[in-house]
């Protein structure tokens, strides 16, 4: 069941069109990544979806909500750089936010305790937010975004400013949140999207250039890849690789040669046979599949 539908969404600033006719639907209970490089339009898109910015044209409709209805009870939003009252404790902040969301003080306290446990910072609930680490602040930010039990939560680059340990904690939390709400988050870090998302929207220059589940993306774009490392510059063997018809494309970086191949078995047998017969100074031979980064680069270049 779809939870949000976007039709021909456009956002212009003066004569500059930043978002160009976006159309997509998001399914309930999923974790979806809005993936794209810096400047692709991710923040602008999220701000329009959350009601913080008005589109120049196009429609955004939420399942079960009539047009013109206040959507604040329906969604939760965490900006890229959340602001906290650092003199408050984590518990005090969530109780305060809960009351702003029209929960009673008693219900806010109960919900705050539940969420502090859910996001893994209950042991620090009495500590001032100013003493929290970056990862703890992001966890608290996620807790405040879902305190009113929204049907959908939107997060703008929720892990971009975190160290590897903090990023790992928050990604695991986002994965777990699918049990409670639909999750949409923006990121330019492809590995994060690949790791936890059910569906990915590729945004480039204000347009959706590809979308689907990882399975669908792989079925449309996956190619076999091969990487060979020599003891000397790989370009010395350029003429040898150019004669292998099953190789679609190849690139060189120092002693490493990388290939995208049409027929993996043919290239593997041919390359190994050549290496043995001509005594190539091979150091490494590795076979892999197309990654999300490869898919993104491919669809962006269309």
C-alpha positions as CSV (number, residue, x, y, z in Angstrom):
1,X,0.0,0.0,0.0
2,X,1.4,3.4,-1.0
3,X,1.8,6.0,1.8
4,X,2.7,9.0,-0.3
5,X,2.3,9.8,-4.0
6,X,4.2,12.6,-5.8
7,X,3.1,13.9,-9.2
8,X,5.2,16.2,-11.4
9,X,6.8,18.1,-8.5
10,X,8.7,21.2,-9.5
11,X,10.6,23.7,-7.5
12,X,12.2,26.8,-9.0
13,X,14.2,29.6,-7.4
14,X,13.8,32.5,-9.8
15,X,14.8,31.3,-13.2
16,X,16.6,28.2,-11.9
17,X,14.6,25.0,-11.8
18,X,16.1,22.9,-8.9
19,X,13.5,20.1,-8.9
20,X,12.2,18.9,-12.3
21,X,8.9,17.0,-12.6
22,X,9.5,14.4,-9.8
23,X,7.0,11.6,-9.8
24,X,7.1,8.6,-7.5
25,X,5.2,6.6,-4.9
26,X,6.5,5.2,-1.6
27,X,5.2,2.0,0.1
28,X,4.2,1.8,3.7
29,X,6.5,0.0,6.1
30,X,9.6,0.4,3.9
31,X,13.0,2.0,4.4
32,X,13.7,4.2,1.3
33,X,16.8,6.1,0.4
34,X,16.8,9.3,-1.6
35,X,20.3,8.9,-3.1
36,X,22.3,11.5,-4.9
37,X,25.4,13.7,-4.8
38,X,25.6,17.0,-3.0
39,X,23.5,19.6,-4.9
40,X,21.2,17.0,-6.5
41,X,18.1,18.4,-4.8
42,X,17.6,16.0,-1.9
43,X,17.1,18.5,0.9
44,X,14.7,20.6,-1.3
45,X,12.7,17.5,-2.0
46,X,12.4,16.5,1.6
47,X,11.5,20.0,2.7
48,X,8.6,20.0,0.2
49,X,7.4,16.5,1.2
50,X,7.5,17.6,4.9
51,X,5.5,20.8,4.2
52,X,8.4,23.1,5.1
53,X,8.7,24.4,1.5
54,X,5.9,25.0,-1.0
55,X,6.4,23.5,-4.5
56,X,6.3,25.7,-7.5
57,X,4.0,23.2,-9.1
58,X,2.9,19.5,-8.8
59,X,1.1,17.5,-6.2
60,X,2.0,15.6,-3.0
61,X,-0.7,13.4,-1.6
62,X,-0.6,11.3,1.6
63,X,-2.7,8.1,1.9
64,X,-5.8,8.8,4.0
65,X,-5.3,12.6,4.2
66,X,-7.4,15.1,2.3
67,X,-5.7,17.9,0.4
68,X,-5.1,21.0,2.5
69,X,-5.1,19.0,5.8
70,X,-2.3,19.7,8.3
71,X,0.2,16.9,7.8
72,X,2.3,17.5,10.9
73,X,0.7,14.7,12.8
74,X,1.3,12.3,9.9
75,X,5.0,12.8,9.5
76,X,8.2,13.2,11.5
77,X,11.2,15.2,10.2
78,X,14.8,15.4,11.2
79,X,16.9,18.1,9.4
80,X,20.5,17.6,8.5
81,X,21.7,19.8,11.3
82,X,19.1,19.4,14.2
83,X,19.2,22.0,17.0
84,X,18.7,21.1,20.7
85,X,18.4,22.9,24.0
86,X,21.7,21.6,25.2
87,X,21.0,22.6,28.8
88,X,18.1,20.2,28.9
89,X,18.5,16.4,29.6
90,X,17.5,14.0,26.9
91,X,14.4,13.1,28.8
92,X,13.4,16.7,29.4
93,X,13.7,17.5,25.7
94,X,11.5,14.6,24.6
95,X,8.8,15.4,27.2
96,X,8.9,19.0,25.9
97,X,8.7,18.0,22.3
98,X,5.9,15.5,23.1
99,X,3.8,18.3,24.7
100,X,4.4,20.5,21.6
101,X,3.0,17.6,19.6
102,X,-0.1,17.9,21.7
103,X,0.5,14.8,23.9
104,X,-0.4,15.2,27.6
105,X,2.5,15.6,30.1
106,X,1.9,12.0,31.4
107,X,1.8,10.6,27.8
108,X,4.9,12.5,26.8
109,X,6.8,11.1,29.8
110,X,5.7,7.6,29.0
111,X,6.5,8.0,25.3
112,X,9.9,9.6,26.1
113,X,10.9,6.6,28.2
114,X,9.8,4.2,25.4
115,X,11.8,6.0,22.8
116,X,14.9,6.5,24.9
117,X,15.0,2.8,25.3
118,X,14.2,2.2,21.6
119,X,17.1,4.5,20.4
120,X,19.5,3.1,22.9
121,X,20.2,6.1,25.1
122,X,18.0,5.4,28.1
123,X,21.0,5.2,30.4
124,X,21.9,8.8,29.5
125,X,18.4,10.2,29.8
126,X,19.3,12.5,32.8
127,X,22.5,13.8,31.1
128,X,22.5,17.2,29.5
129,X,22.3,17.1,25.8
130,X,25.4,19.3,25.6
131,X,27.4,16.2,26.9
132,X,26.0,13.9,24.2
133,X,28.2,12.5,21.4
134,X,27.2,13.2,17.8
135,X,25.7,9.7,17.5
136,X,23.7,10.2,20.7
137,X,22.3,13.5,19.4
138,X,21.2,11.9,16.1
139,X,19.5,9.1,18.1
140,X,17.7,11.7,20.2
141,X,16.8,13.6,17.0
142,X,15.2,10.5,15.6
143,X,13.3,9.9,18.9
144,X,11.8,13.5,18.8
145,X,10.8,12.9,15.2
146,X,8.7,9.9,16.0
147,X,7.4,10.8,19.5
148,X,3.9,11.5,18.1
149,X,3.9,8.1,16.3
150,X,3.9,9.4,12.7
151,X,3.1,7.1,9.8
152,X,6.3,8.3,8.0
153,X,9.6,9.8,9.1
154,X,11.9,11.8,6.9
155,X,15.6,12.3,7.7
156,X,18.0,14.6,5.8
157,X,21.5,13.1,5.7
158,X,21.2,11.5,9.2
159,X,24.6,10.0,9.3
160,X,26.8,12.3,7.2
161,X,28.4,14.1,10.2
162,X,29.1,10.9,12.3
163,X,32.2,8.9,12.8
164,X,32.1,5.2,11.6
165,X,30.9,3.9,15.0
166,X,28.1,6.5,15.3
167,X,27.1,5.9,11.7
168,X,26.8,2.2,12.3
169,X,24.6,2.8,15.4
170,X,22.2,5.1,13.6
171,X,21.9,2.9,10.4
172,X,20.9,0.0,12.6
173,X,18.3,2.1,14.3
174,X,16.9,3.2,11.0
175,X,16.7,-0.4,9.9
176,X,14.8,-1.3,13.1
177,X,12.4,1.7,12.7
178,X,10.7,0.0,9.8
179,X,8.7,-2.0,12.4
180,X,7.2,1.3,13.7
181,X,7.0,3.6,10.7
182,X,7.9,4.2,7.1
183,X,11.4,5.7,6.8
184,X,12.6,8.0,4.0
185,X,16.2,9.4,4.3
186,X,18.5,11.2,2.0
187,X,22.2,10.4,1.6
188,X,25.1,10.7,-0.7
189,X,26.8,7.6,0.8
190,X,25.9,4.7,-1.4
191,X,27.0,1.9,0.9
192,X,24.5,3.1,3.6
193,X,21.6,2.9,1.2
194,X,22.7,-0.5,-0.1
195,X,23.0,-1.9,3.4
196,X,19.6,-1.1,4.9
197,X,17.1,0.1,2.2
198,X,14.2,-1.7,0.7
199,X,14.0,0.8,-2.2
200,X,16.2,3.5,-3.6
201,X,15.4,6.6,-5.6
202,X,18.4,8.0,-7.6
203,X,18.2,11.8,-7.7
204,X,20.5,13.7,-10.1
205,X,20.3,17.3,-11.1
206,X,16.8,17.6,-9.7
207,X,15.4,14.5,-11.5
208,X,14.7,10.9,-10.6
209,X,17.0,9.0,-13.0
210,X,16.3,5.5,-11.7
211,X,14.4,3.8,-8.9
212,X,13.5,0.4,-7.5
213,X,14.4,-2.3,-5.0
214,X,18.0,-3.6,-4.9
215,X,16.8,-6.8,-6.6
216,X,15.1,-4.8,-9.4
217,X,18.1,-2.5,-9.8
218,X,20.5,-5.5,-10.0
219,X,18.3,-7.3,-12.5
220,X,18.3,-4.3,-14.8
221,X,21.9,-3.2,-14.4
222,X,24.2,-5.8,-12.9
223,X,27.2,-6.7,-15.0
224,X,30.1,-9.0,-14.3
225,X,33.4,-7.3,-13.4
226,X,37.0,-8.4,-13.2
227,X,40.0,-6.8,-11.6
228,X,43.6,-7.7,-12.4
229,X,46.6,-6.4,-10.5
230,X,50.2,-6.6,-11.9
231,X,53.6,-5.9,-10.5
232,X,54.0,-3.2,-13.1
233,X,51.8,-0.6,-14.8
234,X,48.7,-2.3,-16.2
235,X,48.6,-0.1,-19.3
236,X,51.5,-2.1,-20.7
237,X,48.9,-4.8,-21.4
238,X,46.4,-2.6,-23.1
239,X,46.8,-4.1,-26.5
240,X,46.2,-7.6,-25.1
241,X,43.0,-6.6,-23.5
242,X,41.7,-4.7,-26.5
243,X,41.8,-7.9,-28.5
244,X,39.4,-9.8,-26.2
245,X,35.9,-9.3,-27.7
246,X,34.0,-10.3,-24.5
247,X,35.4,-7.3,-22.7
248,X,32.9,-4.4,-22.9
249,X,34.9,-1.6,-21.1
250,X,38.2,-1.4,-19.3
251,X,40.0,1.2,-17.2
252,X,43.5,1.5,-15.6
253,X,44.7,2.8,-12.3
254,X,48.4,2.3,-11.7
255,X,49.1,-1.4,-11.6
256,X,45.4,-2.3,-11.6
257,X,43.1,-3.0,-14.6
258,X,39.3,-3.2,-14.2
259,X,36.9,-4.7,-16.8
260,X,33.2,-4.9,-17.4
261,X,32.6,-8.1,-19.4
262,X,29.9,-9.6,-21.5
263,X,30.8,-13.3,-20.9
264,X,32.7,-13.9,-17.7
265,X,33.7,-17.5,-18.5
266,X,35.2,-16.6,-21.8
267,X,37.2,-13.7,-20.5
268,X,38.4,-15.6,-17.5
269,X,39.7,-18.5,-19.5
270,X,41.2,-16.3,-22.2
271,X,42.9,-14.0,-19.7
272,X,44.3,-16.8,-17.6
273,X,45.6,-18.6,-20.7
274,X,47.3,-15.5,-21.9
275,X,48.8,-14.8,-18.5
276,X,50.3,-18.3,-18.3
277,X,51.6,-18.4,-21.9
278,X,53.1,-14.9,-21.8
279,X,54.2,-15.1,-18.2
280,X,52.4,-11.9,-17.1
281,X,53.5,-10.6,-13.7
282,X,50.1,-11.1,-12.1
283,X,49.6,-10.3,-8.4
284,X,45.8,-10.5,-8.0
285,X,42.9,-11.7,-10.0
286,X,39.4,-11.0,-8.7
287,X,35.8,-11.4,-10.0
288,X,32.9,-9.3,-8.7
289,X,29.5,-7.9,-9.6
290,X,28.2,-4.4,-10.2
291,X,27.9,-2.4,-7.1
292,X,25.3,0.3,-6.3
293,X,28.0,2.9,-7.0
294,X,28.5,1.3,-10.5
295,X,24.7,1.4,-11.1
296,X,24.5,5.1,-10.0
297,X,27.4,6.1,-12.3
298,X,25.8,4.3,-15.1
299,X,22.3,5.8,-14.9
300,X,23.7,9.3,-14.2
301,X,25.7,9.2,-17.5
302,X,22.7,8.2,-19.6
